[in-house]
Amino acid sequence: MRIGELAGRTGVAPRLLRYYEEQGLLKPERSANGYREYGEPLVERVRQIRSLLASGLSTRTIRTVLPCLADGQFHVRDAAPETLAALEHEYRQLVERAECLSRSRDAVGAYLGAVRSLRAAGR
């Protein structure tokens, strides 16, 4: 598929898809005329990239992690100590963000519960 179709199927702008390619996150094939050709597996790859970016990971970290996520399975490869240290740091940050989101969810839920109770009581 061409970049426009991939963009339409993933909701990611073509410019951003090219950026992912520049960052080494996507590797489309090239046709004889030089056009990028995106295979079906790259639809899921773009979704993985978006999810990892949304969780706060950098493109550098994603470039390290993506090869380990092929086909929804973890494929561990040799990792340098500095890579492991960076991933440990990223992991701790993800845990902190998840805990913060959980507290925010609970606070919003409690507020909504209080509002519903007041409305049900006719106040």
ZADREN-793192 format. One record per residue: z, x, y of N, C-alpha, C, O in turn; residue in three letters. Coordinates in pm, 1 decimal. Layout:
N
+----------+----------+----------+----------+----------+----------+----------+----------+----------+----------+----------+----------+-----+
:     n_zz :     n_xx :     n_yy :    ca_zz :    ca_xx :    ca_yy :     c_zz :     c_xx :     c_yy :     o_zz :     o_xx :     o_yy :   r :
+----------+----------+----------+----------+----------+----------+----------+----------+----------+----------+----------+----------+-----+
:        Z :        X :        Y :        Z :        X :        Y :        Z :        X :        Y :        Z :        X :        Y : ALA :
...
+----------+----------+----------+----------+----------+----------+----------+----------+----------+----------+----------+----------+-----+
This chain:
123
+----------+----------+----------+----------+----------+----------+----------+----------+----------+----------+----------+----------+-----+
:     n_zz :     n_xx :     n_yy :    ca_zz :    ca_xx :    ca_yy :     c_zz :     c_xx :     c_yy :     o_zz :     o_xx :     o_yy :   r :
+----------+----------+----------+----------+----------+----------+----------+----------+----------+----------+----------+----------+-----+
:      0.0 :     85.0 :   -117.4 :      0.0 :      0.0 :      0.0 :      0.0 :     89.0 :    122.8 :     42.9 :    204.2 :    116.9 : MET :
:    -46.6 :     37.2 :    230.7 :    -51.7 :    111.2 :    356.4 :     79.0 :     91.6 :    432.6 :    161.3 :      7.6 :    396.3 : ARG :
:     96.5 :    168.6 :    536.7 :    222.7 :    170.0 :    609.5 :    256.6 :     34.4 :    670.4 :    373.7 :     -3.0 :    675.8 : ILE :
:    156.2 :    -39.4 :    716.2 :    181.4 :   -171.1 :    774.5 :    240.2 :   -269.1 :    674.1 :    328.5 :   -348.0 :    707.6 : GLY :
:    190.9 :   -263.7 :    551.0 :    244.3 :   -351.8 :    447.3 :    387.4 :   -313.0 :    411.2 :    473.9 :   -399.1 :    395.1 : GLU :
:    411.3 :   -182.1 :    398.6 :    547.9 :   -137.1 :    370.4 :    641.2 :   -179.0 :    483.2 :    753.4 :   -223.3 :    458.2 : LEU :
:    595.9 :   -165.4 :    605.2 :    676.5 :   -207.1 :    720.2 :    707.6 :   -356.1 :    711.9 :    821.4 :   -397.0 :    735.1 : ALA :
:    608.1 :   -436.9 :    679.1 :    628.6 :   -580.4 :    668.9 :    724.1 :   -618.0 :    556.7 :    805.6 :   -709.0 :    572.3 : GLY :
:    714.8 :   -549.9 :    445.5 :    798.8 :   -582.7 :    330.2 :    942.2 :   -536.0 :    345.9 :   1032.7 :   -592.0 :    284.1 : ARG :
:    964.2 :   -433.7 :    427.9 :   1099.2 :   -379.4 :    442.5 :   1163.4 :   -411.4 :    577.1 :   1284.0 :   -393.8 :    594.0 : THR :
:   1083.7 :   -458.3 :    672.8 :   1137.7 :   -484.8 :    805.9 :   1163.1 :   -358.7 :    886.5 :   1238.7 :   -360.7 :    983.7 : GLY :
:   1100.3 :   -249.6 :    846.6 :   1117.5 :   -121.1 :    914.5 :    986.5 :    -86.9 :    985.7 :    879.2 :    -93.0 :    925.6 : VAL :
:    995.6 :    -51.5 :   1111.4 :    876.1 :    -21.8 :   1190.6 :    800.1 :     98.2 :   1133.4 :    861.4 :    190.9 :   1080.4 : ALA :
:    666.9 :     96.5 :   1144.0 :    587.4 :    209.7 :   1095.4 :    630.8 :    343.3 :   1154.4 :    631.9 :    444.9 :   1084.9 : PRO :
:    665.8 :    343.0 :   1280.3 :    710.7 :    467.3 :   1344.6 :    834.9 :    523.2 :   1275.1 :    847.6 :    644.2 :   1256.1 : ARG :
:    925.7 :    434.0 :   1237.8 :   1046.9 :    476.3 :   1169.6 :   1016.1 :    525.4 :   1028.4 :   1078.9 :    619.6 :    980.0 : LEU :
:    920.0 :    461.7 :    962.8 :    878.7 :    508.4 :    830.2 :    821.3 :    649.7 :    839.0 :    846.9 :    733.0 :    752.0 : LEU :
:    744.2 :    676.3 :    943.3 :    692.1 :    812.6 :    962.2 :    805.3 :    910.9 :    987.8 :    801.1 :   1024.6 :    940.9 : ARG :
:    907.0 :    867.2 :   1062.4 :   1024.0 :    951.9 :   1086.5 :   1094.1 :    983.7 :    954.1 :   1133.0 :   1098.1 :    930.4 : TYR :
:   1110.2 :    883.4 :    868.6 :   1171.5 :    907.4 :    737.6 :   1090.8 :   1011.7 :    660.1 :   1147.4 :   1096.5 :    591.1 : TYR :
:    959.8 :   1004.6 :    672.0 :    875.6 :   1104.1 :    605.1 :    899.8 :   1242.7 :    663.6 :    912.3 :   1340.2 :    589.5 : GLU :
:    906.5 :   1251.9 :    796.1 :    932.9 :   1380.8 :    860.8 :   1066.1 :   1439.3 :    817.6 :   1080.3 :   1561.1 :    806.8 : GLU :
:   1163.9 :   1352.7 :    792.7 :   1297.2 :   1396.4 :    752.9 :   1306.8 :   1427.6 :    603.6 :   1411.7 :   1470.0 :    555.2 : GLN :
:   1197.4 :   1406.6 :    531.0 :   1196.9 :   1435.3 :    388.1 :   1256.8 :   1324.5 :    303.1 :   1291.1 :   1347.3 :    187.1 : GLY :
:   1269.9 :   1203.9 :    359.6 :   1329.5 :   1092.4 :    287.0 :   1225.2 :   1012.0 :    209.9 :   1256.6 :    951.7 :    107.4 : LEU :
:   1103.1 :   1011.0 :    258.2 :    991.7 :    942.7 :    193.1 :    880.5 :   1042.5 :    168.3 :    855.9 :   1131.7 :    249.5 : LEU :
:    814.3 :   1026.6 :     56.3 :    702.0 :   1115.3 :     24.1 :    583.3 :   1030.8 :    -24.1 :    558.5 :   1020.3 :   -144.2 : LYS :
:    510.3 :    970.7 :     70.7 :    394.9 :    890.9 :     29.6 :    282.4 :    980.4 :    -21.8 :    273.6 :   1098.3 :     12.4 : PRO :
:    198.2 :    921.9 :   -103.4 :     78.0 :    992.4 :   -148.4 :    -22.4 :    990.7 :    -33.4 :     -8.5 :    913.6 :     61.6 : GLU :
:   -122.4 :   1075.8 :    -43.3 :   -230.7 :   1075.8 :     55.3 :   -361.0 :   1041.3 :    -15.5 :   -393.1 :   1097.3 :   -120.4 : ARG :
:   -435.1 :    948.5 :     43.3 :   -565.1 :    913.6 :    -14.0 :   -666.0 :   1021.8 :     24.6 :   -634.6 :   1112.1 :    102.1 : SER :
:   -785.8 :   1012.0 :    -29.4 :   -890.6 :   1111.3 :     -3.0 :   -921.4 :   1123.0 :    146.1 :   -956.4 :   1230.6 :    194.6 : ALA :
:   -908.2 :   1011.9 :    218.5 :   -935.7 :   1015.1 :    362.6 :   -813.7 :   1051.4 :    446.3 :   -819.9 :   1049.4 :    569.2 : ASN :
:   -702.1 :   1084.7 :    380.1 :   -582.7 :   1130.8 :    451.5 :   -481.7 :   1022.6 :    485.6 :   -374.1 :   1052.3 :    537.6 : GLY :
:   -515.1 :    897.8 :    457.0 :   -420.5 :    789.9 :    485.2 :   -301.4 :    797.6 :    389.6 :   -314.3 :    837.4 :    273.8 : TYR :
:   -186.2 :    758.5 :    441.6 :    -67.1 :    751.6 :    357.2 :    -80.0 :    632.0 :    263.7 :   -123.9 :    524.7 :    305.1 : ARG :
:    -42.8 :    650.2 :    141.0 :    -40.0 :    543.1 :     41.9 :    102.0 :    535.7 :    -13.6 :    152.8 :    631.2 :    -72.3 : GLU :
:    164.3 :    420.4 :      6.4 :    302.6 :    401.5 :    -35.3 :    306.9 :    322.3 :   -165.1 :    258.4 :    209.3 :   -171.2 : TYR :
:    364.4 :    381.1 :   -267.7 :    377.8 :    313.7 :   -395.8 :    488.7 :    210.3 :   -392.5 :    575.9 :    213.4 :   -305.6 : GLY :
:    484.5 :    120.5 :   -486.4 :    584.2 :     12.6 :   -496.4 :    728.8 :     63.4 :   -498.7 :    814.6 :      1.0 :   -436.2 : GLU :
:    759.5 :    173.6 :   -567.8 :    898.9 :    221.3 :   -569.2 :    953.1 :    257.7 :   -429.7 :   1074.5 :    261.0 :   -409.2 : PRO :
:    863.4 :    284.8 :   -334.9 :    911.3 :    323.0 :   -202.0 :    968.4 :    204.2 :   -124.4 :   1040.4 :    223.5 :    -26.4 : LEU :
:    937.1 :     82.4 :   -167.0 :    998.8 :    -35.1 :   -103.5 :   1150.2 :    -28.3 :   -124.6 :   1227.6 :    -43.3 :    -30.0 : VAL :
:   1190.7 :     -6.0 :   -247.5 :   1334.3 :      5.3 :   -277.1 :   1393.2 :    130.8 :   -213.9 :   1507.7 :    129.6 :   -168.8 : GLU :
:   1316.2 :    238.3 :   -210.4 :   1364.2 :    362.6 :   -149.1 :   1396.2 :    340.2 :     -1.4 :   1498.7 :    387.5 :     47.6 : ARG :
:   1309.3 :    268.5 :     69.9 :   1334.0 :    238.9 :    211.6 :   1459.4 :    154.3 :    225.5 :   1538.4 :    175.8 :    317.4 : VAL :
:   1478.8 :     59.4 :    136.8 :   1601.1 :    -23.5 :    141.2 :   1725.3 :     61.8 :    118.6 :   1828.0 :     41.3 :    183.3 : ARG :
:   1715.6 :    157.4 :     26.6 :   1829.3 :    248.0 :      3.1 :   1857.6 :    330.4 :    128.5 :   1972.8 :    346.1 :    168.8 : GLN :
:   1752.3 :    382.3 :    189.1 :   1768.3 :    462.6 :    310.7 :   1836.1 :    380.0 :    418.6 :   1930.3 :    427.3 :    482.2 : ILE :
:   1789.9 :    257.3 :    440.5 :   1847.5 :    170.5 :    544.0 :   1995.3 :    143.8 :    514.8 :   2078.3 :    146.3 :    605.6 : ARG :
:   2027.2 :    118.9 :    389.9 :   2165.3 :     92.1 :    352.3 :   2253.5 :    213.9 :    376.8 :   2363.8 :    201.6 :    429.9 : SER :
:   2205.1 :    330.6 :    338.4 :   2282.9 :    453.4 :    358.2 :   2298.7 :    484.7 :    506.5 :   2405.3 :    528.9 :    549.4 : LEU :
:   2193.7 :    462.2 :    585.0 :   2204.3 :    483.0 :    729.9 :   2304.0 :    385.4 :    791.2 :   2384.1 :    423.2 :    876.7 : LEU :
:   2298.6 :    259.6 :    747.2 :   2390.4 :    158.0 :    799.9 :   2535.1 :    190.3 :    767.4 :   2625.8 :    152.1 :    841.3 : ALA :
:   2557.1 :    260.5 :    657.4 :   2694.1 :    296.9 :    621.6 :   2743.0 :    418.0 :    700.3 :   2859.2 :    457.1 :    689.8 : SER :
:   2653.5 :    476.9 :    779.1 :   2695.0 :    586.6 :    865.8 :   2654.4 :    724.9 :    820.7 :   2691.0 :    823.6 :    884.5 : GLY :
:   2579.3 :    734.6 :    711.4 :   2536.9 :    866.4 :    664.8 :   2423.7 :    920.6 :    751.0 :   2341.6 :    844.7 :    802.6 : LEU :
:   2420.3 :   1049.7 :    765.5 :   2313.2 :   1114.7 :    840.5 :   2189.2 :   1128.2 :    751.9 :   2198.9 :   1121.5 :    629.4 : SER :
:   2073.4 :   1147.3 :    814.3 :   1951.5 :   1166.4 :    735.3 :   1962.4 :   1293.9 :    651.6 :   1905.7 :   1301.2 :    542.5 : THR :
:   2033.1 :   1392.3 :    700.6 :   2051.9 :   1516.1 :    624.3 :   2128.2 :   1488.5 :    494.7 :   2090.6 :   1536.7 :    387.8 : ARG :
:   2235.0 :   1410.9 :    505.4 :   2313.3 :   1376.8 :    386.7 :   2232.3 :   1287.6 :    293.4 :   2235.8 :   1304.7 :    171.6 : THR :
:   2160.0 :   1193.2 :    350.6 :   2077.8 :   1103.3 :    269.1 :   1973.5 :   1183.3 :    192.0 :   1946.5 :   1153.8 :     75.6 : ILE :
:   1915.6 :   1282.8 :    255.1 :   1816.7 :   1367.3 :    187.7 :   1878.9 :   1435.2 :     65.0 :   1810.8 :   1457.2 :    -35.2 : ARG :
:   2006.3 :   1467.8 :     73.1 :   2076.5 :   1529.5 :    -39.2 :   2107.4 :   1427.8 :   -148.3 :   2096.4 :   1459.1 :   -266.9 : THR :
:   2145.7 :   1307.0 :   -109.9 :   2191.4 :   1205.5 :   -204.4 :   2076.4 :   1131.0 :   -272.2 :   2087.0 :   1095.6 :   -389.6 : VAL :
:   1967.0 :   1106.7 :   -200.2 :   1857.9 :   1025.0 :   -254.8 :   1805.4 :   1070.0 :   -391.0 :   1784.3 :    985.2 :   -477.8 : LEU :
:   1783.9 :   1197.2 :   -413.2 :   1733.2 :   1235.9 :   -545.8 :   1828.7 :   1200.2 :   -659.3 :   1786.9 :   1188.6 :   -774.5 : PRO :
:   1954.9 :   1183.1 :   -627.4 :   2054.6 :   1148.7 :   -729.1 :   2056.8 :    999.3 :   -758.7 :   2124.3 :    956.4 :   -852.3 : CYS :
:   1983.9 :    918.8 :   -680.3 :   1988.6 :    773.6 :   -695.2 :   1861.3 :    716.1 :   -755.5 :   1834.8 :    596.9 :   -739.7 : LEU :
:   1783.9 :    795.5 :   -822.6 :   1656.9 :    748.6 :   -879.1 :   1681.5 :    638.1 :   -980.1 :   1769.2 :    649.4 :  -1065.8 : ALA :
:   1604.6 :    532.2 :   -969.7 :   1608.4 :    420.5 :  -1065.2 :   1745.8 :    356.2 :  -1075.7 :   1780.7 :    303.0 :  -1181.1 : ASP :
:   1824.7 :    360.1 :   -968.3 :   1956.5 :    298.4 :   -971.5 :   2058.1 :    372.9 :  -1054.9 :   2170.4 :    325.8 :  -1072.7 : GLY :
:   2020.5 :    487.9 :  -1105.9 :   2109.5 :    569.3 :  -1187.8 :   2144.7 :    696.2 :  -1110.5 :   2069.5 :    739.4 :  -1023.1 : GLN :
:   2257.4 :    754.2 :  -1142.6 :   2295.0 :    880.5 :  -1080.5 :   2243.2 :    994.9 :  -1165.6 :   2270.7 :   1002.1 :  -1285.4 : PHE :
:   2169.3 :   1082.9 :  -1103.7 :   2117.5 :   1202.1 :  -1169.4 :   2176.2 :   1321.1 :  -1094.7 :   2129.9 :   1355.2 :   -985.8 : HIS :
:   2274.9 :   1382.6 :  -1150.9 :   2345.9 :   1490.7 :  -1083.9 :   2266.8 :   1619.9 :  -1099.3 :   2217.5 :   1653.1 :  -1207.1 : VAL :
:   2256.7 :   1690.5 :   -989.4 :   2190.8 :   1820.8 :   -992.5 :   2288.2 :   1923.7 :   -937.7 :   2391.4 :   1888.4 :   -880.6 : ARG :
:   2255.7 :   2048.2 :   -954.9 :   2343.6 :   2152.9 :   -903.6 :   2360.8 :   2135.7 :   -753.5 :   2263.9 :   2115.1 :   -680.5 : ASP :
:   2483.6 :   2144.3 :   -709.2 :   2512.6 :   2130.3 :   -566.5 :   2591.8 :   2251.2 :   -520.4 :   2686.8 :   2294.6 :   -585.6 : ALA :
:   2551.0 :   2303.5 :   -408.5 :   2620.5 :   2417.4 :   -349.8 :   2757.8 :   2372.2 :   -299.5 :   2775.1 :   2255.5 :   -264.5 : ALA :
:   2855.0 :   2462.8 :   -295.6 :   2989.4 :   2426.0 :   -248.8 :   2988.2 :   2363.2 :   -109.3 :   3064.4 :   2270.1 :    -83.1 : PRO :
:   2903.1 :   2413.0 :    -19.9 :   2898.8 :   2355.5 :    115.8 :   2841.8 :   2213.9 :    113.9 :   2880.0 :   2130.7 :    196.1 : GLU :
:   2750.6 :   2186.0 :     20.5 :   2697.3 :   2050.5 :      7.0 :   2806.7 :   1956.4 :    -41.8 :   2822.9 :   1846.1 :     10.3 : THR :
:   2880.8 :   2000.7 :   -141.3 :   2991.4 :   1918.7 :   -192.2 :   3095.7 :   1894.2 :    -84.7 :   3148.0 :   1783.3 :    -73.5 : LEU :
:   3126.8 :   1996.0 :     -5.6 :   3224.6 :   1980.9 :    102.6 :   3174.5 :   1879.2 :    205.3 :   3251.4 :   1795.4 :    252.3 : ALA :
:   3047.0 :   1886.4 :    239.7 :   2989.8 :   1791.7 :    335.5 :   2994.0 :   1650.0 :    280.6 :   3024.5 :   1555.6 :    353.5 : ALA :
:   2963.4 :   1634.8 :    151.4 :   2966.6 :   1502.2 :     90.4 :   3109.1 :   1448.5 :     80.1 :   3131.5 :   1328.7 :     97.6 : LEU :
:   3204.4 :   1535.0 :     52.3 :   3344.9 :   1492.3 :     51.4 :   3385.5 :   1440.1 :    188.4 :   3453.3 :   1337.9 :    199.1 : GLU :
:   3343.6 :   1511.1 :    293.7 :   3373.1 :   1467.8 :    430.7 :   3309.2 :   1331.9 :    458.2 :   3375.4 :   1242.2 :    510.6 : HIS :
:   3182.1 :   1315.7 :    423.7 :   3112.0 :   1188.7 :    442.8 :   3182.3 :   1076.9 :    365.3 :   3197.3 :    965.6 :    415.6 : GLU :
:   3225.0 :   1107.5 :    243.6 :   3293.6 :   1008.7 :    160.7 :   3422.5 :    961.7 :    227.7 :   3449.7 :    841.8 :    233.0 : TYR :
:   3501.7 :   1055.8 :    278.7 :   3627.0 :   1019.4 :    346.8 :   3598.5 :    931.3 :    468.2 :   3672.0 :    836.2 :    494.9 : ARG :
:   3492.1 :    962.9 :    541.4 :   3456.4 :    880.2 :    657.4 :   3414.9 :    740.0 :    614.2 :   3449.9 :    642.1 :    680.2 : GLN :
:   3341.0 :    729.4 :    504.4 :   3301.8 :    597.8 :    453.0 :   3424.4 :    516.0 :    413.5 :   3431.7 :    396.6 :    442.4 : LEU :
:   3519.9 :    579.9 :    348.1 :   3642.4 :    510.2 :    308.2 :   3715.7 :    459.7 :    431.6 :   3761.7 :    345.5 :    433.5 : VAL :
:   3727.3 :    542.6 :    534.6 :   3794.7 :    501.7 :    658.2 :   3722.2 :    384.3 :    723.7 :   3786.7 :    289.6 :    768.8 : GLU :
:   3589.0 :    389.3 :    729.4 :   3512.7 :    278.0 :    788.8 :   3529.8 :    150.1 :    707.4 :   3542.9 :     41.4 :    763.7 : ARG :
:   3529.7 :    163.3 :    575.5 :   3546.9 :     45.8 :    489.5 :   3684.8 :    -16.5 :    511.2 :   3697.7 :   -138.9 :    515.2 : ALA :
:   3787.0 :     66.6 :    525.0 :   3921.5 :     15.4 :    549.6 :   3928.7 :    -54.1 :    685.3 :   3992.8 :   -158.4 :    698.7 : GLU :
:   3863.9 :      2.8 :    784.4 :   3860.5 :    -57.8 :    918.1 :   3787.2 :   -191.9 :    913.8 :   3833.1 :   -289.7 :    972.7 : CYS :
:   3674.7 :   -196.4 :    844.9 :   3600.5 :   -322.0 :    831.2 :   3682.7 :   -426.6 :    757.9 :   3678.4 :   -544.8 :    792.2 : LEU :
:   3756.4 :   -384.3 :    658.7 :   3840.7 :   -476.5 :    583.1 :   3949.2 :   -535.7 :    672.3 :   3975.9 :   -655.8 :    666.7 : SER :
:   4011.5 :   -452.0 :    754.3 :   4114.0 :   -501.7 :    846.9 :   4052.5 :   -599.1 :    947.5 :   4111.4 :   -702.7 :    978.2 : ARG :
:   3934.6 :   -565.4 :    998.2 :   3866.6 :   -654.6 :   1093.6 :   3831.7 :   -786.6 :   1027.2 :   3850.8 :   -892.6 :   1086.7 : SER :
:   3780.5 :   -781.9 :    904.4 :   3748.0 :   -903.9 :    830.3 :   3871.5 :   -990.8 :    814.4 :   3865.8 :  -1112.1 :    834.6 : ARG :
:   3983.8 :   -928.4 :    778.1 :   4107.5 :  -1003.3 :    758.6 :   4155.1 :  -1066.1 :    889.6 :   4203.0 :  -1179.5 :    890.3 : ASP :
:   4142.0 :   -992.9 :   1000.2 :   4184.4 :  -1046.1 :   1129.7 :   4097.7 :  -1165.0 :   1170.4 :   4149.7 :  -1266.6 :   1216.4 : ALA :
:   3967.5 :  -1153.2 :   1154.0 :   3877.3 :  -1263.2 :   1188.6 :   3904.6 :  -1383.0 :   1097.4 :   3906.0 :  -1497.2 :   1143.2 : VAL :
:   3926.3 :  -1356.5 :    968.6 :   3957.5 :  -1464.3 :    875.4 :   4086.0 :  -1536.8 :    912.8 :   4093.0 :  -1659.5 :    906.1 : GLY :
:   4186.8 :  -1461.1 :    952.0 :   4314.5 :  -1520.8 :    992.1 :   4296.8 :  -1606.2 :   1117.7 :   4352.0 :  -1715.9 :   1127.0 : ALA :
:   4220.5 :  -1556.1 :   1213.2 :   4194.1 :  -1632.0 :   1335.8 :   4121.6 :  -1762.1 :   1302.7 :   4159.8 :  -1868.8 :   1350.7 : TYR :
:   4016.3 :  -1753.0 :   1220.3 :   3941.9 :  -1873.3 :   1182.6 :   4030.9 :  -1972.4 :   1108.4 :   4020.1 :  -2093.3 :   1128.9 : LEU :
:   4118.4 :  -1921.6 :   1022.7 :   4211.4 :  -2008.5 :    952.2 :   4304.3 :  -2081.8 :   1047.5 :   4331.3 :  -2200.5 :   1029.8 : GLY :
:   4353.5 :  -2010.5 :   1149.3 :   4442.4 :  -2071.9 :   1247.9 :   4368.6 :  -2178.7 :   1328.3 :   4423.1 :  -2286.1 :   1354.0 : ALA :
:   4245.8 :  -2149.5 :   1367.7 :   4166.4 :  -2246.7 :   1443.9 :   4139.4 :  -2369.2 :   1358.5 :   4152.1 :  -2481.7 :   1406.9 : VAL :
:   4103.0 :  -2350.3 :   1234.5 :   4076.0 :  -2465.9 :   1145.6 :   4201.3 :  -2550.8 :   1126.0 :   4193.4 :  -2673.6 :   1122.7 : ARG :
:   4317.1 :  -2485.5 :   1112.9 :   4441.6 :  -2558.0 :   1095.5 :   4474.1 :  -2643.5 :   1217.4 :   4516.2 :  -2758.5 :   1205.3 : SER :
:   4453.7 :  -2585.3 :   1333.6 :   4478.7 :  -2660.2 :   1458.3 :   4384.5 :  -2778.9 :   1469.0 :   4426.9 :  -2888.2 :   1506.4 : LEU :
:   4260.0 :  -2759.3 :   1437.4 :   4162.1 :  -2868.8 :   1444.8 :   4193.4 :  -2978.7 :   1343.5 :   4180.4 :  -3097.7 :   1372.4 : ARG :
:   4235.2 :  -2935.9 :   1223.4 :   4268.9 :  -3034.2 :   1120.7 :   4392.4 :  -3115.7 :   1159.8 :   4405.9 :  -3232.4 :   1122.8 : ALA :
:   4481.3 :  -3052.3 :   1234.7 :   4602.4 :  -3119.1 :   1279.2 :   4575.7 :  -3206.2 :   1402.1 :   4663.4 :  -3279.8 :   1447.3 : ALA :
:   4451.7 :  -3196.6 :   1456.5 :   4414.7 :  -3280.1 :   1571.9 :   4460.3 :  -3226.9 :   1704.5 :   4477.6 :  -3303.0 :   1799.7 : GLY :
:   4479.7 :  -3099.0 :   1712.4 :   4525.6 :  -3041.0 :   1838.6 :   4412.1 :  -2982.6 :   1916.4 :   4433.0 :  -2929.4 :   2025.5 : ARG :
+----------+----------+----------+----------+----------+----------+----------+----------+----------+----------+----------+----------+-----+
